[in-house]
Amino acid sequence: MAEKIVFFLPTRKGSERVKNKNTKVFAGIKGGLVENKLKQLLETKLIDEIIFSSNDECCIAIAEKFKNNRLHIIPRPEELCLSTTNLQDLISYVPTITDAEHIIWGHVTTPLCDAKQYDEGIKLYLNKLNEGYDSLVGVTELKNFLLNKDGILINNTTDIPWPRTQDLEALYPINHTMFITNKDVYINQKNRIGKKPFLYIMNEIHSIDIDWPTDFVIAEELYKITHKNIK
């Protein structure tokens, strides 16, 4: 029997930068980012279980409208929902609420990452395990002139001061769409990715992560454009 794959989807009360960002109407979707993400996850073919972890009654009420045996709503302890909560404590909590062998951690704030990207990421992860990788993380590729606090260009590996941008060393910002690894990594390393992660390079649209009010507006407009022909 194939090993079980679970998606851990956390939300919490008290969005500090974008008020009610998880539940406010998004691109005409009344249940907002929560409803959108749950629909996307339930459209996947390779995720066996979805754990929705929250202390927000509004988020939970939206999730409860989905009648699907793949979705499990687990109220999260308040001490793991504070702005001061140590991420390591939440990471340690995750394997205590699932028996799945593989855990995907993702967020509702990446509304343009859909079922196709998740299934592709899972396939890549499972294949890369055979090549010695122990995890996968969603990233974008960045090639631009980056300075440190001393004004030194940190990603120029050429012998000229201003190379072409395509000749700069690539850096890979994490986009928060997905962190995939084995449950043992959570237990033994207290981490969402292992010591040898495969970088799943995604385009900028699928990588959009809502953190600030302007992000919400941009993501909403892009969502409308990319979904205008979808009924």
Backbone bond lengths (Angstrom), bond angles and torsions (degrees), N, CA, C in turn:
res aa  C-N    CA-C-N  psi(-1)  N-CA   C-N-CA  omega(-1)  CA-C   N-CA-C  phi
1 M - - - 1.460 - - 1.527 109.30 -
2 A 1.334 116.55 138.50 1.463 121.31 -179.45 1.522 110.76 -62.81
3 E 1.333 116.02 149.23 1.449 120.27 179.56 1.531 110.10 -71.86
4 K 1.298 115.58 142.33 1.461 121.98 -175.63 1.531 111.16 -73.76
5 I 1.344 115.41 139.67 1.463 122.55 178.60 1.521 108.63 -120.16
6 V 1.336 116.53 125.91 1.459 121.81 -179.72 1.527 109.71 -116.99
7 F 1.320 115.24 144.96 1.465 120.94 173.34 1.521 107.71 -107.52
8 F 1.326 116.93 122.14 1.459 122.56 177.29 1.523 108.22 -97.89
9 L 1.348 115.81 117.45 1.466 121.90 -175.62 1.533 109.33 -119.77
10 P 1.325 118.33 100.56 1.470 120.77 -177.82 1.530 112.99 -96.18
11 T 1.332 116.17 141.41 1.465 122.44 165.56 1.523 106.92 -138.16
12 R 1.314 115.57 165.04 1.469 118.91 177.44 1.521 109.42 -151.81
13 K 1.317 115.15 163.75 1.459 121.52 175.28 1.522 110.55 -67.60
14 G 1.324 114.20 157.14 1.459 118.53 165.89 1.507 115.84 86.28
15 S 1.327 117.95 43.91 1.458 119.43 173.68 1.529 108.73 -58.38
16 E 1.318 116.76 125.62 1.460 120.33 -171.90 1.524 113.34 -93.79
17 R 1.323 117.80 -29.79 1.467 119.97 -176.39 1.523 112.58 -98.91
18 V 1.346 116.91 -36.62 1.463 120.83 177.05 1.521 106.91 -123.58
19 K 1.318 117.21 108.03 1.456 121.38 -174.39 1.527 111.21 -61.08
20 N 1.328 115.52 128.22 1.473 122.70 178.14 1.527 112.61 54.11
21 K 1.331 116.87 34.77 1.463 119.55 -172.25 1.532 112.98 -63.11
22 N 1.321 118.05 -27.04 1.465 119.79 -176.95 1.520 113.08 -75.91
23 T 1.332 116.60 -25.56 1.462 119.97 -171.71 1.525 114.45 -120.29
24 K 1.321 118.83 -12.39 1.464 120.07 179.29 1.525 109.36 -66.92
25 V 1.325 116.40 151.56 1.468 121.03 -177.95 1.532 109.87 -53.95
26 F 1.317 115.61 130.95 1.466 121.48 -179.75 1.525 108.61 -126.84
27 A 1.319 116.28 117.20 1.472 121.76 177.79 1.524 112.22 50.79
28 G 1.326 116.09 39.24 1.460 120.94 179.42 1.509 115.02 83.55
29 I 1.328 118.29 -1.45 1.461 122.61 179.46 1.531 107.82 -88.06
30 K 1.321 117.22 112.52 1.463 121.42 -172.65 1.526 112.64 -61.71
31 G 1.318 116.59 -36.18 1.461 120.03 179.53 1.506 113.32 -85.36
32 G 1.321 116.78 9.42 1.450 122.18 173.02 1.516 116.17 61.14
33 L 1.317 115.32 -147.90 1.464 121.62 -175.73 1.528 111.77 -65.46
34 V 1.331 117.12 -31.86 1.467 120.00 179.10 1.522 109.76 -65.36
35 E 1.314 117.45 -50.33 1.464 120.50 -179.98 1.521 111.35 -61.18
36 N 1.324 116.14 -43.72 1.461 120.08 -179.83 1.529 111.68 -59.61
37 K 1.336 116.47 -47.51 1.469 119.38 -176.30 1.524 111.91 -67.50
38 L 1.330 117.29 -39.90 1.462 119.19 179.33 1.528 110.93 -64.66
39 K 1.322 117.38 -38.36 1.463 119.96 175.91 1.518 110.67 -61.37
40 Q 1.332 116.31 -44.01 1.467 120.37 179.63 1.523 111.40 -61.98
41 L 1.316 116.64 -44.18 1.464 120.16 -177.91 1.527 111.55 -67.60
42 L 1.319 116.81 -36.64 1.468 120.14 179.84 1.524 112.12 -73.29
43 E 1.325 117.07 -12.96 1.460 121.10 175.47 1.526 112.32 -88.51
44 T 1.328 117.39 -7.72 1.465 119.84 179.11 1.520 110.46 -71.04
45 K 1.323 115.17 157.49 1.457 121.18 179.71 1.528 112.87 -103.94
46 L 1.332 116.57 -17.42 1.463 119.73 -170.99 1.528 114.46 -111.04
47 I 1.328 117.45 -4.10 1.470 120.73 178.30 1.522 108.90 -93.32
48 D 1.327 116.42 122.92 1.467 121.69 -176.72 1.520 112.83 -85.81
49 E 1.330 116.25 -32.97 1.458 120.88 -174.57 1.523 109.55 -142.92
50 I 1.333 116.62 141.14 1.458 121.98 175.58 1.526 107.23 -120.98
51 I 1.319 116.14 119.38 1.459 120.25 176.77 1.521 108.26 -103.43
52 F 1.328 115.54 115.14 1.460 120.96 176.54 1.521 107.64 -96.80
53 S 1.324 115.99 114.14 1.460 122.50 -172.25 1.520 109.25 -114.01
54 S 1.343 116.45 115.91 1.460 118.89 -175.36 1.527 111.42 -156.84
55 N 1.334 114.40 158.07 1.462 121.44 169.53 1.529 110.41 -114.99
56 D 1.333 116.17 9.14 1.463 121.98 -176.28 1.526 109.76 -97.11
57 E 1.324 116.59 114.57 1.466 120.88 -177.37 1.521 112.44 -59.77
58 C 1.330 117.12 -36.40 1.467 120.45 179.83 1.536 110.68 -66.40
59 C 1.325 116.41 -43.12 1.462 120.75 177.58 1.532 110.41 -62.48
60 I 1.313 116.02 -45.01 1.465 120.93 -178.82 1.519 110.73 -63.73
61 A 1.346 117.60 -39.18 1.462 120.90 179.41 1.518 111.00 -62.91
62 I 1.319 117.48 -37.46 1.468 120.89 177.42 1.525 110.03 -67.24
63 A 1.315 116.44 -43.93 1.462 120.66 -179.19 1.526 111.80 -64.05
64 E 1.331 116.14 -34.49 1.463 120.33 -177.87 1.521 113.09 -67.00
65 K 1.316 117.60 -16.41 1.469 120.93 178.56 1.530 111.78 -73.29
66 F 1.324 116.08 -18.42 1.462 120.22 178.72 1.529 108.75 -86.39
67 K 1.292 116.16 118.71 1.467 121.18 179.08 1.525 108.18 -101.85
68 N 1.303 115.56 89.71 1.463 120.33 -176.13 1.527 108.32 -147.34
69 N 1.317 116.72 130.86 1.464 119.46 -175.50 1.532 113.12 -73.75
70 R 1.319 117.24 -6.53 1.472 120.12 174.71 1.521 111.30 -81.88
71 L 1.330 116.82 -19.54 1.463 121.45 -175.83 1.520 111.31 -97.84
72 H 1.319 115.64 123.96 1.458 121.55 177.12 1.528 109.00 -121.87
73 I 1.325 115.61 123.56 1.458 121.64 179.70 1.526 108.37 -96.87
74 I 1.321 115.73 120.18 1.464 120.70 -178.39 1.527 109.05 -124.02
75 P 1.336 117.70 107.46 1.463 120.21 177.21 1.526 110.30 -56.51
76 R 1.325 115.90 133.32 1.458 119.96 -176.37 1.530 110.76 -93.50
77 P 1.322 118.06 138.85 1.462 121.01 177.37 1.525 111.07 -55.30
78 E 1.327 115.86 139.76 1.457 121.20 -175.58 1.530 112.58 -58.38
79 E 1.318 116.90 -33.66 1.468 118.83 -178.37 1.527 112.40 -67.76
80 L 1.340 115.88 -13.83 1.463 120.00 177.46 1.526 111.61 -102.22
81 C 1.333 117.04 13.80 1.459 121.66 -177.59 1.524 112.68 -123.36
82 L 1.311 117.11 11.27 1.457 120.77 -177.48 1.524 110.67 -85.60
83 S 1.331 116.29 155.15 1.468 119.32 175.88 1.525 110.82 -65.04
84 T 1.324 115.78 -18.97 1.470 120.91 179.90 1.536 112.60 -97.00
85 T 1.324 116.87 0.24 1.466 119.81 -179.24 1.514 110.92 -59.75
86 N 1.316 116.45 132.63 1.456 121.67 175.95 1.525 109.04 -72.93
87 L 1.317 117.03 127.25 1.461 120.68 -178.64 1.526 111.52 -57.72
88 Q 1.311 116.57 -31.56 1.464 119.96 -179.83 1.521 111.50 -62.76
89 D 1.328 116.34 -33.62 1.462 119.91 178.82 1.523 110.78 -67.67
90 L 1.332 116.46 -39.33 1.459 119.92 178.25 1.529 110.41 -69.14
91 I 1.316 116.85 -38.92 1.471 120.82 177.35 1.535 109.98 -60.98
92 S 1.308 116.96 -42.70 1.465 120.72 179.75 1.522 111.84 -66.57
93 Y 1.328 116.85 -27.63 1.468 122.36 -179.56 1.529 112.24 -72.16
94 V 1.327 116.53 -36.05 1.474 120.87 -172.02 1.531 113.40 -55.02
95 P 1.332 120.54 -50.98 1.464 118.82 -177.73 1.525 114.57 -67.66
96 T 1.328 117.44 -7.87 1.467 119.67 177.69 1.523 111.93 -83.41
97 I 1.337 117.52 -10.20 1.467 119.92 -176.22 1.522 113.10 -116.04
98 T 1.336 116.87 11.49 1.459 119.51 176.82 1.521 109.84 -150.20
99 D 1.335 114.89 151.62 1.466 119.84 175.77 1.526 111.15 -105.10
100 A 1.334 116.58 10.27 1.469 120.65 -178.17 1.527 111.17 -68.55
101 E 1.336 115.62 147.05 1.465 120.94 178.97 1.526 111.91 -76.14
102 H 1.345 116.23 -33.13 1.461 120.99 -176.44 1.526 109.66 -123.30
103 I 1.335 115.32 136.53 1.460 121.11 -175.18 1.528 109.80 -121.26
104 I 1.335 115.28 128.86 1.466 121.64 171.63 1.527 107.04 -107.03
105 W 1.299 116.13 129.69 1.467 121.52 176.44 1.525 106.77 -110.41
106 G 1.336 117.02 125.13 1.458 120.27 178.60 1.511 110.65 -147.28
107 H 1.335 115.94 178.19 1.455 120.47 -173.03 1.521 112.29 -132.99
108 V 1.327 115.90 151.39 1.465 120.55 177.35 1.522 110.99 -69.09
109 T 1.315 117.23 -17.63 1.465 121.95 -175.27 1.520 114.44 -79.90
110 T 1.339 116.37 9.59 1.469 120.62 174.47 1.532 108.01 -116.20
111 P 1.338 117.49 71.59 1.463 121.37 -167.85 1.522 116.10 -72.12
112 L 1.330 117.89 -13.45 1.458 119.19 -179.55 1.522 112.95 -101.59
113 C 1.320 116.55 4.86 1.462 121.24 169.94 1.520 106.59 -93.02
114 D 1.334 116.68 114.76 1.462 119.43 -172.22 1.526 112.36 -116.81
115 A 1.313 115.75 -166.95 1.464 121.41 -174.31 1.527 112.32 -56.27
116 K 1.314 116.82 -39.12 1.472 120.31 -178.31 1.518 111.09 -61.12
117 Q 1.334 116.81 -45.42 1.470 119.83 -179.58 1.527 111.42 -66.61
118 Y 1.326 116.92 -39.00 1.463 118.80 178.80 1.523 111.74 -64.32
119 D 1.326 117.11 -45.68 1.464 119.57 179.49 1.527 111.30 -64.71
120 E 1.334 116.88 -38.23 1.463 119.76 176.99 1.530 110.36 -64.21
121 G 1.339 116.36 -41.76 1.459 120.26 179.12 1.521 111.87 -62.73
122 I 1.321 116.42 -41.46 1.472 120.75 179.15 1.523 110.63 -64.11
123 K 1.329 117.00 -45.17 1.470 120.58 179.08 1.526 110.44 -59.75
124 L 1.327 116.37 -44.90 1.464 120.52 178.61 1.522 110.84 -60.85
125 Y 1.310 116.14 -46.79 1.465 121.51 -179.22 1.524 111.04 -57.85
126 L 1.318 117.10 -49.25 1.464 120.68 -178.16 1.525 111.27 -64.11
127 N 1.331 116.84 -37.43 1.464 120.04 177.81 1.527 111.37 -69.21
128 K 1.325 116.09 -40.36 1.463 120.12 -176.37 1.526 112.55 -72.33
129 L 1.333 117.49 -19.98 1.463 119.48 173.84 1.526 110.30 -58.99
130 N 1.321 116.53 -33.34 1.470 121.24 -179.97 1.523 112.14 -74.74
131 E 1.335 116.95 -11.29 1.463 121.33 -179.92 1.530 112.03 -105.10
132 G 1.331 116.34 8.60 1.456 119.53 176.29 1.512 115.59 99.56
133 Y 1.321 117.33 -4.65 1.468 119.55 174.62 1.525 108.89 -76.39
134 D 1.339 116.31 154.10 1.463 119.35 -179.61 1.525 112.74 -119.82
135 S 1.334 117.29 3.02 1.456 120.59 -177.13 1.519 109.67 -168.96
136 L 1.333 114.79 172.93 1.473 121.39 176.81 1.511 108.12 -141.16
137 V 1.329 116.06 142.76 1.462 120.66 177.32 1.525 109.25 -137.03
138 G 1.336 116.14 135.59 1.452 121.10 178.08 1.526 110.67 -74.96
139 V 1.341 115.66 131.36 1.466 120.98 -178.62 1.526 109.76 -141.62
140 T 1.330 115.47 167.98 1.457 121.72 165.22 1.522 107.35 -114.58
141 E 1.325 116.07 158.85 1.465 120.27 177.10 1.515 109.26 -96.56
142 L 1.317 116.53 131.17 1.455 121.75 -178.77 1.517 109.79 -121.65
143 K 1.335 115.45 120.63 1.464 121.21 172.98 1.524 106.95 -127.13
144 N 1.323 114.76 98.71 1.455 120.85 179.87 1.524 107.99 -154.45
145 F 1.314 116.49 167.35 1.450 119.95 -179.27 1.527 109.52 -77.89
146 L 1.328 116.00 114.70 1.457 122.22 -175.75 1.528 109.90 -118.76
147 L 1.328 115.05 126.52 1.454 120.89 -179.27 1.522 110.54 -106.77
148 N 1.333 116.44 147.57 1.464 119.46 170.47 1.528 108.87 -87.31
149 K 1.323 117.57 -176.78 1.465 120.66 -175.30 1.529 112.58 -64.13
150 D 1.338 117.18 -17.05 1.464 121.03 178.72 1.521 112.03 -94.12
151 G 1.340 116.13 5.14 1.458 119.69 178.95 1.518 114.24 78.97
152 I 1.316 116.03 18.04 1.467 120.47 -179.35 1.519 109.25 -95.84
153 L 1.333 116.04 131.41 1.466 121.48 178.37 1.523 108.63 -68.13
154 I 1.331 116.87 117.97 1.462 120.02 -169.91 1.529 114.27 -92.48
155 N 1.325 118.41 -12.32 1.464 118.92 -175.59 1.514 112.93 -122.13
156 N 1.328 115.73 28.79 1.459 120.62 175.84 1.521 109.11 -102.82
157 T 1.319 115.91 109.91 1.469 120.35 179.81 1.529 111.69 -104.24
158 T 1.338 116.66 9.45 1.463 120.93 178.70 1.530 109.24 -90.61
159 D 1.334 115.91 178.14 1.469 119.90 179.22 1.528 112.13 -101.94
160 I 1.344 116.73 15.43 1.458 120.62 176.83 1.537 108.65 -120.20
161 P 1.336 117.67 149.97 1.464 119.11 -173.21 1.529 114.45 -70.52
162 W 1.327 117.89 -31.02 1.460 120.82 -178.46 1.523 110.75 -130.61
163 P 1.337 116.67 79.60 1.465 119.70 178.41 1.526 110.86 -73.82
164 R 1.316 115.96 172.23 1.464 119.99 172.03 1.532 107.96 -64.61
165 T 1.332 116.83 146.62 1.463 118.82 -178.13 1.523 111.54 -59.41
166 Q 1.344 116.90 -33.07 1.465 118.52 -179.71 1.524 112.74 -69.50
167 D 1.349 116.82 -13.30 1.461 120.60 178.04 1.529 112.78 -96.14
168 L 1.321 116.67 -2.29 1.455 119.98 176.08 1.525 109.96 -72.56
169 E 1.316 116.42 153.30 1.456 120.32 174.91 1.529 109.30 -67.19
170 A 1.312 117.00 129.71 1.460 120.92 -178.99 1.528 110.70 -72.93
171 L 1.324 115.70 141.63 1.451 122.60 171.11 1.524 107.57 -118.35
172 Y 1.325 116.55 159.01 1.467 119.59 -169.27 1.531 111.78 -131.96
173 P 1.340 117.59 87.39 1.464 120.05 175.86 1.531 111.45 -62.28
174 I 1.312 116.90 135.07 1.472 121.68 175.08 1.527 108.27 -70.59
175 N 1.332 117.56 133.69 1.464 120.19 -176.03 1.535 113.96 -101.29
176 H 1.325 117.42 -3.44 1.470 123.34 176.15 1.536 114.05 68.91
177 T 1.323 117.12 15.50 1.465 119.14 175.47 1.518 111.13 -73.21
178 M 1.340 116.28 -43.20 1.462 119.28 -177.30 1.522 112.42 -161.11
179 F 1.321 114.09 139.10 1.462 123.58 169.58 1.528 104.49 -123.69
180 I 1.322 118.12 120.51 1.466 120.19 -177.00 1.527 109.67 -123.64
181 T 1.317 116.21 130.89 1.458 120.07 174.61 1.524 109.74 -162.22
182 N 1.317 114.91 177.46 1.453 121.28 179.28 1.526 110.83 -78.88
183 K 1.312 115.66 150.72 1.465 121.27 178.64 1.528 111.60 -55.79
184 D 1.334 117.48 -33.18 1.460 120.76 -179.21 1.528 111.87 -61.55
185 V 1.340 116.97 -31.96 1.468 120.04 178.36 1.526 109.92 -65.20
186 Y 1.332 116.16 -40.93 1.465 120.19 176.44 1.526 110.83 -60.21
187 I 1.318 115.89 -43.79 1.467 120.56 -174.77 1.529 111.86 -74.58
188 N 1.326 116.33 -46.16 1.460 120.02 -171.94 1.527 114.38 -90.84
189 Q 1.332 116.80 -31.04 1.461 120.15 -177.37 1.534 112.87 -107.93
190 K 1.344 116.10 -7.15 1.468 120.59 -178.51 1.528 110.90 53.16
191 N 1.334 116.05 48.91 1.456 120.41 -174.70 1.517 110.82 -145.94
192 R 1.354 115.79 159.57 1.465 121.79 177.37 1.515 112.28 -89.92
193 I 1.319 116.90 -16.08 1.466 122.01 173.72 1.518 108.26 -133.86
194 G 1.325 115.20 157.39 1.449 119.80 -176.69 1.522 112.81 -88.16
195 K 1.308 115.40 -160.86 1.461 121.33 -175.95 1.526 112.71 -85.65
196 K 1.349 116.14 -13.81 1.460 119.30 176.70 1.531 109.07 -134.89
197 P 1.337 116.84 77.82 1.466 119.75 -178.79 1.523 112.14 -80.79
198 F 1.319 115.34 144.96 1.464 121.00 170.75 1.519 107.61 -89.05
199 L 1.328 116.55 132.63 1.459 121.13 -178.90 1.528 109.92 -89.11
200 Y 1.311 115.81 112.21 1.463 122.73 179.24 1.528 106.96 -88.99
201 I 1.338 115.98 98.15 1.462 121.01 -175.38 1.529 109.41 -78.83
202 M 1.320 115.46 121.67 1.458 122.10 -176.88 1.526 109.69 -118.62
203 N 1.333 116.45 157.48 1.458 118.08 179.81 1.525 110.76 -75.19
204 E 1.317 115.88 168.57 1.465 120.56 -172.27 1.525 112.58 -66.92
205 I 1.325 117.42 -31.76 1.464 119.73 -179.35 1.524 110.84 -68.13
206 H 1.326 117.46 -49.65 1.464 120.55 179.16 1.529 111.55 -65.78
207 S 1.327 116.57 -21.32 1.466 121.34 -175.22 1.523 114.20 -89.23
208 I 1.317 118.01 -5.95 1.464 120.07 -175.31 1.528 111.10 -56.83
209 D 1.341 114.84 129.30 1.466 121.82 179.76 1.521 107.88 -124.29
210 I 1.316 117.15 126.54 1.466 121.47 -176.74 1.523 110.24 -85.95
211 D 1.331 114.53 114.45 1.455 120.69 179.72 1.526 111.55 -125.71
212 W 1.331 116.28 -28.62 1.456 122.79 -176.84 1.526 109.76 -127.77
213 P 1.338 118.58 162.19 1.467 121.02 -179.93 1.530 113.69 -54.19
214 T 1.326 117.74 -39.27 1.465 119.49 179.06 1.531 111.31 -65.58
215 D 1.333 116.82 -33.65 1.468 120.27 176.61 1.526 110.47 -61.18
216 F 1.327 116.20 -40.81 1.469 121.06 -178.90 1.521 109.85 -61.54
217 V 1.318 116.65 -46.22 1.467 121.28 -178.66 1.523 110.95 -63.49
218 I 1.329 116.61 -46.14 1.462 120.92 -179.18 1.525 110.96 -63.86
219 A 1.339 116.49 -45.79 1.469 120.63 -179.79 1.527 110.57 -62.43
220 E 1.317 116.80 -40.48 1.464 121.11 -179.32 1.526 110.91 -62.54
221 E 1.328 116.96 -45.58 1.467 120.20 -179.32 1.525 111.40 -67.02
222 L 1.332 117.22 -41.01 1.463 120.16 177.79 1.524 111.12 -65.29
223 Y 1.320 116.50 -37.89 1.462 120.60 177.90 1.522 109.80 -62.10
224 K 1.321 117.35 -44.49 1.465 121.20 179.63 1.521 111.06 -61.17
225 I 1.327 116.17 -41.77 1.466 120.45 -179.47 1.520 111.13 -66.51
226 T 1.329 116.53 -46.29 1.467 119.86 -176.03 1.523 113.43 -74.89
227 H 1.340 117.10 -16.65 1.449 120.22 -178.52 1.529 112.72 -114.54
228 K 1.318 117.03 15.28 1.458 119.47 -174.09 1.531 113.96 -66.30
229 N 1.323 116.28 -24.20 1.471 119.08 179.41 1.516 113.22 -100.44
230 I 1.353 115.13 5.40 1.467 119.46 179.40 1.511 108.76 -99.03
231 K 1.332 115.99 123.81 1.466 121.30 -178.90 1.527 109.87 -83.27
